[in-house]
Amino acid sequence: MKPEPKQVLTELLVLEAQSGSAAAFRDLHALWCADLRRLAQGHIGRPVAADEVAHDAWLDIARQLPRLDDPACFPRWAFRIVERRCADWVRREMQARRRADRAAAEAELIAPVPPVDVREAEPGDEIRAVQRAVAALPAAQRQLVRLYYELGRSTAEIAEITAVPAGTVKSRLFAVRETLRLLLERKQP
């Protein structure tokens, strides 16, 4: 069976990269980057996170490439590295969500949110009722509402600002929306 051109080129580039050629490694990256990113995207489902995972996998590939014994194994070897990186990412996301859920539950026990009486609002005065409901939220939740709704920051930007994963920001936004909905519906006639 005649080997595929991509496989032959891969083996040649691996050998050259193992000999220290930065240009060969760049070409190897260009040849396989899209495939490895698609694999990460398929596991994670979020483009930005998949890019980060693929990037981290390429860092691992660069570090470990000198130890790869058989250049013909590069595709399977690289895919396994991406698979492990995806599993690590999913595990970290699940842990972060569990921590966020525990923190939210503890915060609710420590500082329960007082109900907002929407009957106090004049007809058509929903904005003030929402403002009062937001003011009744704990400080961290108010900050999240301000960043997202008032300042128009994306969840990725909020994640960077607050130093928490983007998935945690989304979970917290969902929880804040639920809290506000319950506060506003609780006292409606």
C-alpha positions as CSV (number, residue, x, y, z in Angstrom):
1,M,0.0,0.0,0.0
2,K,1.4,3.4,-1.0
3,P,1.6,5.9,1.9
4,E,-0.5,9.1,1.7
5,P,1.4,12.3,0.8
6,K,0.3,13.9,4.1
7,Q,1.7,11.0,6.1
8,V,5.1,11.1,4.2
9,L,5.3,14.9,4.7
10,T,4.5,14.5,8.3
11,E,7.2,11.9,8.9
12,L,9.8,14.1,7.2
13,L,8.7,17.2,9.1
14,V,8.8,15.3,12.4
15,L,12.4,14.1,11.7
16,E,13.5,17.6,10.8
17,A,11.8,19.1,13.8
18,Q,13.4,16.6,16.1
19,S,16.7,17.7,14.6
20,G,16.0,21.2,15.8
21,S,14.4,22.8,12.7
22,A,11.9,25.5,13.8
23,A,10.7,25.9,10.2
24,A,9.9,22.2,10.1
25,F,7.9,22.5,13.3
26,R,6.0,25.5,12.0
27,D,5.2,23.5,8.8
28,L,4.1,20.5,10.9
29,H,1.9,22.8,13.0
30,A,0.4,24.3,9.8
31,L,-0.3,20.8,8.4
32,W,-2.0,19.4,11.5
33,C,-3.4,22.5,13.4
34,A,-6.9,22.4,11.8
35,D,-7.3,18.7,12.5
36,L,-6.3,18.9,16.1
37,R,-8.5,22.0,16.7
38,R,-11.5,20.2,15.1
39,L,-10.9,17.3,17.5
40,A,-10.8,19.7,20.5
41,Q,-13.9,21.5,19.2
42,G,-15.8,18.2,18.9
43,H,-15.1,17.3,22.5
44,I,-15.5,20.7,24.0
45,G,-18.1,22.4,21.8
46,R,-16.9,25.9,22.5
47,P,-14.6,27.5,19.9
48,V,-12.6,29.7,22.2
49,A,-12.0,27.0,24.7
50,A,-11.2,24.5,21.9
51,D,-8.6,27.0,20.6
52,E,-7.0,27.2,24.1
53,V,-7.0,23.4,24.5
54,A,-5.5,22.9,21.0
55,H,-2.8,25.6,21.8
56,D,-1.9,23.9,25.1
57,A,-1.7,20.5,23.2
58,W,0.7,22.1,20.7
59,L,2.9,23.2,23.6
60,D,2.9,19.6,24.9
61,I,3.7,18.4,21.4
62,A,6.6,20.8,21.1
63,R,8.0,19.7,24.5
64,Q,7.6,16.0,23.9
65,L,8.4,15.7,20.1
66,P,12.1,14.9,20.7
67,R,11.0,11.8,22.6
68,L,8.7,10.5,19.8
69,D,10.4,7.3,18.6
70,D,8.4,6.6,15.4
71,P,7.6,9.7,13.2
72,A,4.9,7.6,11.5
73,C,3.0,7.6,14.8
74,F,2.8,11.4,15.0
75,P,-0.9,11.7,14.1
76,R,-2.2,9.2,16.6
77,W,0.3,10.5,19.2
78,A,-0.8,14.1,18.7
79,F,-4.5,13.2,18.8
80,R,-4.0,11.4,22.1
81,I,-2.4,14.5,23.5
82,V,-5.4,16.6,22.4
83,E,-7.8,14.0,23.9
84,R,-6.0,14.2,27.3
85,R,-6.0,18.0,27.2
86,C,-9.8,17.9,26.5
87,A,-10.4,15.5,29.3
88,D,-8.4,17.8,31.6
89,W,-10.4,20.8,30.5
90,V,-13.7,19.1,31.1
91,R,-12.6,17.9,34.5
92,R,-11.6,21.5,35.5
93,E,-14.9,22.9,34.2
94,M,-16.9,20.4,36.2
95,Q,-14.8,21.2,39.4
96,A,-15.3,24.9,38.8
97,R,-19.0,24.5,38.4
98,R,-19.3,22.5,41.6
99,R,-17.3,25.1,43.5
100,A,-19.5,27.9,42.1
101,D,-22.6,26.0,43.0
102,R,-21.4,25.4,46.5
103,A,-20.3,29.1,46.9
104,A,-23.7,30.2,45.6
105,A,-25.5,27.9,48.0
106,E,-23.4,29.1,50.9
107,A,-23.9,32.8,49.9
108,E,-27.6,32.2,49.9
109,L,-27.5,30.8,53.4
110,I,-25.3,33.6,54.7
111,A,-27.0,36.5,53.0
112,P,-30.5,35.6,51.8
113,V,-31.9,38.1,49.3
114,P,-34.8,40.1,50.6
115,P,-38.0,40.0,48.6
116,V,-38.8,43.0,46.4
117,D,-42.4,44.1,46.5
118,V,-43.3,44.9,42.9
119,R,-46.7,46.0,43.9
120,E,-45.1,49.2,45.1
121,A,-44.3,50.0,41.5
122,E,-46.6,52.3,39.6
123,P,-48.1,50.8,36.4
124,G,-45.4,50.8,33.8
125,D,-42.7,51.2,36.4
126,E,-41.0,47.8,35.9
127,I,-37.6,49.4,35.4
128,R,-37.6,50.7,39.0
129,A,-38.7,47.4,40.3
130,V,-35.9,45.7,38.5
131,Q,-33.4,48.3,39.8
132,R,-34.6,47.7,43.4
133,A,-34.3,43.9,42.8
134,V,-30.7,44.3,41.5
135,A,-29.9,46.6,44.5
136,A,-31.1,43.9,46.8
137,L,-28.6,41.4,45.4
138,P,-25.3,40.6,47.1
139,A,-22.4,42.7,45.9
140,A,-20.8,40.0,43.7
141,Q,-24.1,39.4,41.9
142,R,-24.6,43.2,41.4
143,Q,-21.2,43.4,39.9
144,L,-21.9,40.7,37.5
145,V,-25.2,42.3,36.4
146,R,-23.4,45.7,36.0
147,L,-20.6,44.2,33.9
148,Y,-22.9,42.2,31.6
149,Y,-26.0,44.4,31.3
150,E,-24.9,47.9,32.0
151,L,-21.4,47.8,30.6
152,G,-22.1,45.3,27.9
153,R,-19.1,43.1,28.6
154,S,-19.1,39.6,27.1
155,T,-18.9,36.5,29.3
156,A,-15.3,36.0,28.2
157,E,-14.4,39.5,29.2
158,I,-16.1,39.1,32.6
159,A,-14.2,35.9,33.1
160,E,-11.0,37.7,32.6
161,I,-12.0,40.6,34.8
162,T,-13.2,38.4,37.7
163,A,-10.6,35.7,37.2
164,V,-13.1,32.8,36.9
165,P,-13.8,30.5,34.0
166,A,-16.3,31.7,31.3
167,G,-18.5,28.7,32.1
168,T,-18.7,29.9,35.7
169,V,-19.7,33.4,34.6
170,K,-22.5,31.9,32.5
171,S,-23.7,29.8,35.4
172,R,-23.7,32.8,37.7
173,L,-25.5,34.9,35.2
174,F,-28.1,32.2,34.9
175,A,-28.5,32.0,38.7
176,V,-28.8,35.8,38.9
177,R,-31.5,35.9,36.3
178,E,-33.4,33.2,38.2
179,T,-33.0,35.1,41.5
180,L,-34.3,38.3,39.9
181,R,-37.2,36.5,38.2
182,L,-38.2,35.0,41.6
183,L,-37.8,38.3,43.4
184,L,-40.0,40.1,40.8
185,E,-42.6,37.3,40.6
186,R,-42.8,36.6,44.4
187,K,-44.9,39.7,45.3
188,Q,-46.9,40.1,42.1
189,P,-50.7,40.0,42.7
